[in-house]
């Protein structure tokens, strides 16, 4: 098979090439309590009508409107009915049932009078003077939300709080979702030292691996493992090969540029990982590398500068993995709060903080970093916008695609 290798490509082209080579994630059934944040993989329909009965929506009394037509203002109290109890008949239009929100409507009632509009006196209920109920009021009719068998959720939706509530209406105690792939997060570099370990003057803290894992966990992934590898070709080859065998996806940071110690592209070639592209016409993150192993496993090698790493993670890696699980996060465009001038002939990923106009419109306020290593400046930002290549000046109000951290 002929291998197509792409170098210095456009951002959209890179995203499309990644999507085309991503394998479909496996499926598993999990209990509802473990499905929060997961991607649904089955079509779910309503177990029964919703609501399943004529549901009372106000505390008060249930009556029949025939009594109102006859100008009746007092009713004999038949009894009290709460939610979860069987329906209590009125018996005749001269009686009422004291009823609670969520209860089933008595079979011979058709109107609810709120408790604020009535007076109780020794088993007799009297309507407030001057108050005339509307027949049929405060009743949530059977099947008015949806009918039994009606589709409720489709594959690809991410299960949040509203979806969790809807899931209960299917009657299932478990649900079919996409399984998160097992992910190895690998930082490379002799200069890196983990938090809590002693630090030499010529070393720096390893931050990229933790930022990558945090981005994964924010989306619901609990199946990633961090590793740090030195700039040693033998160790890199052995360790990356072993982690490839034990994981579904590899995400590396560092070692992909043009320096003498940037061994990652060479190691990938030796391990038989097919290069799909190397370098994207963007800033930050130009040296990004992507390939697929002979086993069909995707390998993302991100630039080592922290801002570059996180931008590439959010722009390319996370959408690719979520797409492989069947989810598609919509991309929203936001207007710039201030103009941006960017002269390099590259796509610009500009960190921004979300702000609002007096009328409530959301704007993206540019929050540039000093360099692609200045990850401290990212604190207080909400994400970044993508400003396309081929344009130097982007005025305030320019609508740019926004990617949240």
Secondary structure, 3 states (H helix, E strand, C coil): CCCCCEEEECHHHHHHHHHHHCCCCCEEEEEHHHCCCCEECCCEECCCCECCCCEECCCEEEECHHHHHCCCCEEEEEEEECCCCCCCCCCCCCEEEEECCCCECCCCCCEEEEHHHEEEECCEEEECCCCCCCCCCCEECCCCCECCCCEEECCCCECCHHHHHHHHHHCCCEEEEECCCCEEEEEECCCEECCCCCCCCCCEECCHHHHHHHHHHHCCCCCEEEEEECCCHHHHHHHHHHHHHHCCEEEEECCCCCCCCCCHHHHHHHCCCEEEEEEECEECCCCCEEEECCCCCEEEEECCCHHHHHHHHHHHHHHHHHHHCCCCCCCEEEEECCCEECCCCCEEEEEEEEEECCCCCEEEEECCCCCCCCHHHHCCCCEEEEECCCCCEECCCCEEEEEEC
